[in-house]
């Protein structure tokens, strides 16, 4: 009986560790959004903007909106990679490049808590087997990070 009890206790402890590790891995993941084509305001107000030539991204604190646009026909997606108030995410433009076309801007509307710092940058990703573009590590040519208030 002693061996059976030890085995059961070991299995229970191992299961608890596996569940804890899985929950921790999920918490450390990125919120992933495909940027939506929305009506662009006649005056686009961004608190901070990043422009790398291949794409552009900005943050509008008045609506907690990340805007992203793809400016290069290179078959790669452009995304805003952000973090704020213990959260982190990716706002990915999958619609293809249209140069600096006004209608190429897409957005991710996030509900971020007020009074925090949001930090973001842009990068581009070539989706292929093994690369989903849902993690910041999938992105190359990342810009420097910029920060502003929520």
C-alpha positions in Angstrom: 0.0 0.0 0.0 2.8 2.4 0.7 4.1 2.2 -2.9 0.6 2.8 -4.2 0.1 5.9 -2.0 3.5 7.3 -3.1 2.6 6.7 -6.7 -0.7 8.4 -6.4 0.9 11.4 -4.5 3.6 11.7 -7.2 1.0 11.6 -10.0 -1.1 14.2 -8.2 1.9 16.5 -7.7 3.1 16.1 -11.3 -0.4 16.9 -12.6 -0.5 20.0 -10.4 2.8 21.2 -11.8 1.7 20.5 -15.4 -1.5 22.5 -14.9 0.4 25.4 -13.2 2.9 25.5 -16.1 0.2 25.5 -18.7 -1.7 28.3 -16.9 1.5 30.3 -16.6 2.3 29.8 -20.3 -1.1 31.0 -21.3 -0.8 34.1 -19.1 2.5 35.0 -20.7 1.1 34.9 -24.2 0.2 37.7 -26.5 -3.3 39.0 -27.1 -3.6 38.5 -30.9 -5.8 40.7 -33.1 -6.1 40.9 -36.8 -6.5 44.7 -37.5 -9.8 45.6 -38.9 -10.5 48.0 -41.8 -12.6 50.8 -40.3 -13.6 54.2 -41.3 -10.6 56.4 -40.8 -11.4 59.7 -39.0 -10.8 62.7 -41.2 -8.1 63.7 -38.7 -6.2 60.8 -37.4 -4.9 61.7 -34.0 -2.0 59.6 -32.7 -0.1 60.2 -29.5 2.9 58.4 -30.8 3.8 57.0 -34.3 6.4 54.6 -35.6 7.4 54.6 -39.3 9.9 52.2 -40.7 9.2 52.6 -44.4 7.8 49.1 -44.8 5.0 50.0 -42.5 3.6 52.4 -39.9 1.9 52.1 -36.6 0.5 54.5 -34.1 -1.5 54.7 -30.9 -4.6 56.9 -30.2 -5.1 57.2 -26.5 -8.5 58.8 -26.9 -10.0 55.5 -28.0 -7.3 53.0 -27.0 -6.8 52.3 -30.7 -3.7 51.0 -32.4 -3.5 51.9 -36.1 -1.3 49.9 -38.5 -0.6 50.1 -42.2 1.5 48.1 -44.6 3.5 50.2 -47.1 5.5 47.6 -48.9 4.5 44.9 -51.3 6.7 42.2 -49.9 4.2 39.4 -48.9 4.9 40.1 -45.2 2.5 41.3 -42.6 3.1 44.4 -40.5 2.0 44.5 -36.9 2.1 46.8 -33.8 3.6 44.8 -30.9 2.5 46.5 -27.7 2.5 46.2 -23.9 0.5 48.1 -21.2 -0.6 47.5 -17.7 0.7 43.9 -17.5 -0.8 43.0 -20.9 0.9 42.5 -24.2 -0.4 42.1 -27.7 0.0 42.0 -31.4 -2.2 44.0 -33.8 -1.5 42.5 -37.2 -2.4 44.0 -40.6 -3.1 41.1 -43.0 -4.7 43.1 -45.8 -1.6 43.6 -47.9 0.2 46.7 -49.0 -1.4 49.7 -50.7 1.5 52.1 -50.3 0.6 55.1 -48.3 -3.0 54.8 -49.4 -5.4 56.4 -46.9 -7.6 53.3 -46.9 -4.8 50.9 -46.1 -5.0 51.9 -42.4 -6.4 49.3 -40.1 -7.1 49.3 -36.4 -7.3 47.2 -33.2 -9.5 48.7 -30.6 -8.3 47.8 -27.1 -9.7 48.6 -23.7 -6.6 49.6 -21.8 -6.8 51.0 -18.2 -6.3 54.7 -17.9 -3.2 56.2 -16.3 -0.7 53.6 -17.5 2.2 53.6 -20.0 1.7 51.9 -23.3 4.9 50.9 -25.2 4.9 49.7 -28.7 6.9 49.1 -31.9 6.3 47.6 -35.3 7.7 44.7 -37.1 7.0 42.5 -40.1 6.4 38.8 -40.3 6.5 36.3 -43.1 4.0 33.6 -42.2 5.1 30.2 -43.2 5.2 26.7 -41.7 6.2 27.0 -38.1 5.8 30.8 -38.0 2.3 32.0 -37.1 3.0 35.7 -36.6 1.1 35.4 -33.2 4.3 36.0 -31.1 6.7 38.9 -31.1 9.6 36.5 -31.8 8.1 35.8 -35.2 8.7 39.5 -36.3 11.8 40.9 -37.9 13.0 44.4 -38.7 11.5 45.6 -35.5 11.5 49.4 -34.9 12.7 51.0 -31.7 10.0 51.1 -29.0 8.1 54.3 -28.2 6.0 55.0 -25.1 3.0 57.2 -24.2 0.2 57.3 -21.7 -3.1 55.5 -21.9 
